Structures are given as C-alpha cells and as structure tokens.
Amino acid sequence: MSEKKYTWHKIAEHIGELDFADNNIAEAELGGKKICVGKFNDSLFAFAYKCPHAGGILAKGYIDALGNVVCPLHRYKYDMKNGRNVSGEGYYLKHWPVETRDDGVYAGVEERGGLWNIFG
C-alpha cells in the first residue's frame, strides 16, 4: 500500500491569525474555498465548512467533550480526525491533515494522479 502524498496549502501565517471563537472553531480558506479549523487538546483539525447532511455551517457548531464537531442544525456529530459520522446517520465529513510550521499553518490536500482536488 502506498503512502498518501499531500500538497500543502498555507491557511494562516501563524496560529494566532486563526480566530477561534468560544467554540474552538475558526474559519479559514483552502484553495479559495471556506473551511473550518477545529482546536481540541492542543491539536488542529481542518474540515468542511458545511455539514454534509443539510448544509449547516459547522463554524457555528461546537466541539464536544470527545473531540467531535457537532452541527448546529441537527446535532450530527463527526470525528475531526477521520471525518466519520459518529452519531449514526452514515454521513462523511471531508477533512484534511494540518501541520503547524515555523512559517505558518498548513492543510494538506491529497494528491491523486499528480493532481489535487480539495472537495473530490
């Protein structure tokens, strides 16, 4: 099995540039599209801006005690590490790895056949 390759995109100059609200979720841009960045236990997670169920804005949701992002519309829950729907409805949340480097915060988009597609 081959290791995944990523194209890394800067989403912030530094972590302080991300405006984490009281819910520990910030908005950022990845490839010209809005995404969310969640903070839980000193780790960062990048995931889709809208819930795959009904399009709820996840930046207006919250992160529960287990580290799941919870949609504000219907309370569907997603594991920020792997995108799995943990409340049982069967949806999948697009997500990306995050790295904090000396020169900024980056999200990795998986390369497929030499190309990358943020939402594919």
URSUL-V560760 format. One record per backbone hydrogen bond with DSSP energy under -0.5 kcal/mol. NH is the residue of the N-H (numbers start at 0). CO is the residue of the C=O. Records with the same first field share a line. If there is no record, write none. Layout:
NH->CO ; CO
This chain:
6->108
7->5
8->106
10->104
11->104
16->13
17->14
19->17
20->18 ; 24
23->20
25->36
27->34
29->32
32->29
34->27
35->46
36->25
37->44
38->23
39->42
42->39
44->37
45->95
46->35
47->93
48->33
50->55
54->50
57->48 ; 55
58->48
59->56
60->57
61->69
63->61 ; 67
66->63
68->77
69->61
70->75
74->70
77->68
78->83
79->66 ; 77
82->78
84->90
85->76 ; 83
86->76
92->82
93->91
95->45
96->107
98->105
100->98 ; 103
103->100
104->11
105->98
106->8
107->96
108->6
109->107
110->4
111->114
114->111
116->109
119->116
